[in-house]
Amino acid sequence: MELQLGDVETTALIPLAIKANETLRKHPRFYDKKAVEIINTLKIDTTPYDKFMSHEGVVARTIMLDRQVKEIIAKNPDTVVVNLGAGFDNRFERVNNQKIFWFDIDLPDCMAVRKKVFAEQDNVKMIAASVLDASWCQAVKEALNGRKAKPLFLAEGLFMYFTMEEIRSFLSMLKSNFPGGGLLIAEQNSKFSAQNSRHHDTVKNTKATFKSGTDSGEEIVSLVPGFALVEEHSFHEEMKKYSLRGKLFAWLFPKINNRFATIKW
């Protein structure tokens, strides 16, 4: 299968490769058989995309976000979930309760490949569009009709490729299109990381660069009135459970690792 991805979209191969390789380990910390299938189908060499620190970071964020999404769905079984910059993510299969409705949104070139390896499902809709293009919002509004739960938006591995002004525009778009409120879980990288993407162990093997970083999720919510930071958790919390290097990284560089910021409006 021919693989044609843009510079930023190529970064989707990083979590894909890591999830596939983690699944194939003797004692995997989670399973993503779809990732293994895609790697084999696309015949991708995972070597440039799977290095130790990125591997542990992707494992941590996968476990952490799976856990949080499952908790939210447990409280709100009819949640509409919007997976922004979906790439080759297969989280729906790990959290599906048969009642949620799920949207996978990504740029056209990435979505074209995704649609070749992911089958259509009744409660999943794949949309080819920029996250910053409000055209996809109408489909989400229609899915929300008759449901009690507020929408949940996931921005995993996304905001670091946006400028702060683009993040501001995105938040404004959410607020204007979903005035009834919602929840956003957004991965944040540090300002230090944003300034050193050329040294990142896997991103440096792509043509993408980080465009922004924050020291706190408060910097995100302050961009547009009406947003509030609910909680924020560093990937250190999970990474330090599994290796000495993870513990040392957390101790030596407590402010540098990525974080999940949960934001409401």
Sequence and secondary structure as in RCSB ss.txt:
>XXXX:A:sequence
MELQLGDVETTALIPLAIKANETLRKHPRFYDKKAVEIINTLKIDTTPYDKFMSHEGVVARTIMLDRQVKEIIAK
NPDTVVVNLGAGFDNRFERVNNQKIFWFDIDLPDCMAVRKKVFAEQDNVKMIAASVLDASWCQAVKEALNGRKAK
PLFLAEGLFMYFTMEEIRSFLSMLKSNFPGGGLLIAEQNSKFSAQNSRHHDTVKNTKATFKSGTDSGEEIVSLVP
GFALVEEHSFHEEMKKYSLRGKLFAWLFPKINNRFATIKW
>XXXX:A:secstr
      TTGGGGHHHHHHHHHHHTSSS SS  HHHHHHHHHHT   GGG  HHHHHHHHHHHHHHHHHHHHHHHH
 TT EEEEET TT  HHHHH  SS EEEEEE HHHHHHHHHHS  BTTEEEEES TT GGGHHHHHHHHTT  S 
 EEEETT GGGS HHHHHHHHHHHHHH TT  EEEEEE  HHHHHTGGGSTTGGGSS       SSTHHHHTTST
T EEEEEEETHHHHTTT HHHHHHHHH TTTS EEEEEE 
